[in-house]
Amino acid sequence: MNNSMNNNITNMKSTLQKVTDNEWILPKTSREGMLVDAKIFGNQFIVDGLEENAINQLTNVAMLPGVVGPVCAMPDAHVGYGLPMGAIGAFDSEEGVISCGCTGFDINCGINLIRTNLTTDEVKAKIRPLIGKLFENVPCGVGSKGRLRVAPEKFNDVLFGGVDWCIENGYGIDKDKKNTEELGRMSGADPTKVSDLALKRGRPQLGTLGAGNHFLEIQRVDQIFSDEHAKKYGLEKDNAAIMLHCGSRGFGHQVASDYLKIHGKAAEKYNIKLPDKQLVCAPVNSSEGQDYFKAMQCAVNYAFANRLVMTHWVRETFEQIFNKDWESMDMHTVYALAHNICKLEDHTVDGKKRKLYVHRKGATRSFPNTPVLIAGSMGTASYVMSGTEESMFKSFGSTCHGAGRLMSRHKAIDSFKGEDIKASLLKRGIVARSTSPKVLAEEAPDAYKDIDQVIESVHNANVSRKVARMTPLGVVKG
């Protein structure tokens, strides 16, 4: 819970105005100090379940200098640090602010999706040894250390290069780069803006899955909604795919933690009135603002590299289990993307082109005809979607990123037993491995929103369109 929340703001949900069955506006007149409207994407079921404090957080962001409206919440939104998880805040490139809290602690938490030409039956026949070997080959868990040993003097190459570093060192190919957001590398990264502690935390964790909601999942392509896009992405019904969900590990978390302090001082220095102290920020063109942007890009590149290194180990594991080379199994990257990131983008606002710093926190880029990857909760479906033209003017080219939590991790641990979750998954034919039962409890499917309701909301709002539905066969958790 956000303790700095203005608790006398209540019943904001009652001021929501319905635009369509899946879009709602909270007018800027709803609360004194709002500079722009807030917007919520979701059907009636989603809106009824949305936390009042998540709406309050949207109104807080709508008060920040240089904000460009609307501040958007996706159907997976829930209370986060400053800006809700599952939300988008855009700011003018000259008069706006940049906020580490609005980007999130796990910078470039995101997804890689790897297709295969293996049938579901082929994979199911070897699912237990496959999951066991993946659990062995892909380091996971809190504080886990990777198989890589990057020398300190070479670590900056990872932060500059992202997937380019991976390809140069044999952990990927050019096709992986082509199918990655930003081509797997943001060009403004500057390691001199990163603390020694962040470097120290990040170096041993490169190539690790981590814990929490991060996962490695073997999936079945369960349903195809768009033959055209599925063919373009190389997805066939009843074939197996692999979804990898993780971020920048302790490196990104430390970058965010460092700049929270810096931005706290900057907000005072530049006399920025904060409706919530968690929204500490700096003017976009101040040294504090640009230093964060450059450090954040280091974490973005680190995460792109982190996931591609693990993709390499996933391919090696499949080779070991199926006695085929990975290319003959068509184990190519469908797409790789970020859903905790701040990017400088061109958008048309009120008929005029503007450069904006778009903060996507638990939100996925949804540009026209670009793949969109949405992770479900453990044991439920995930989706491949396609971006749309409408998203560009409705949501700054953005859509949801997952199911979104219904209950905190602590409440989930109190409510569920990991052993029961594992047994329940196994009854449904899903093999799960984790470093501890507690991990399975905190990520129980019932701790999350209904992914199908989330997907229908963004599909019907036309901010992303359904391509394929994926269901789990086996999962590795940290």
Number of C-alpha atoms within 10 A of each C-alpha: 10 16 9 11 17 14 10 6 13 12 12 15 17 10 14 19 14 15 12 13 13 22 23 22 19 25 18 18 12 16 18 9 14 19 22 21 21 26 28 28 31 29 22 16 14 20 18 11 12 20 14 17 23 23 27 25 26 27 29 24 27 27 22 25 20 21 24 21 21 24 28 32 31 30 33 32 34 25 24 21 20 27 34 27 27 28 36 34 30 31 26 20 21 13 13 21 24 33 30 31 24 30 30 28 25 26 33 30 26 29 29 26 21 24 24 22 19 19 16 21 13 13 22 18 10 12 21 17 11 22 22 17 16 24 22 12 17 23 21 25 18 15 17 18 20 21 15 13 12 15 10 12 7 10 19 20 17 25 26 23 23 30 30 23 21 25 19 12 11 10 18 22 18 13 14 24 23 15 21 22 17 16 18 27 26 21 14 14 25 18 22 12 17 23 15 12 13 19 20 14 18 21 23 21 24 29 28 28 31 25 19 17 17 22 23 26 26 26 25 27 24 19 15 20 14 15 14 10 20 20 12 11 18 15 23 22 17 18 20 28 29 26 25 25 23 26 31 32 29 26 29 30 19 25 26 25 16 17 26 21 13 19 23 19 16 21 20 14 10 12 10 17 14 18 20 19 17 21 25 28 32 30 25 24 15 14 12 20 21 17 21 29 25 20 23 30 28 32 37 32 28 35 34 36 29 25 28 28 25 25 27 19 17 24 19 16 22 19 16 14 15 15 9 12 14 19 12 11 16 14 23 23 26 25 23 28 25 30 29 27 29 28 17 15 14 15 18 13 15 8 8 7 10 16 17 27 25 27 27 31 33 33 29 29 27 27 21 16 14 17 28 26 31 27 24 25 22 28 25 18 21 27 24 26 28 23 25 22 15 18 21 20 16 19 25 29 24 29 40 34 32 28 27 25 20 21 17 14 19 10 13 22 20 12 14 19 17 19 14 14 22 20 14 14 21 15 10 11 14 22 25 24 19 19 15 13 18 20 22 27 25 25 26 24 22 19 23 21 22 22 23 15 18 26 27 18 26 26 20 18 21 19 29 33 25 22 23 23 20 27 22 27 26 27 26 24 25 25
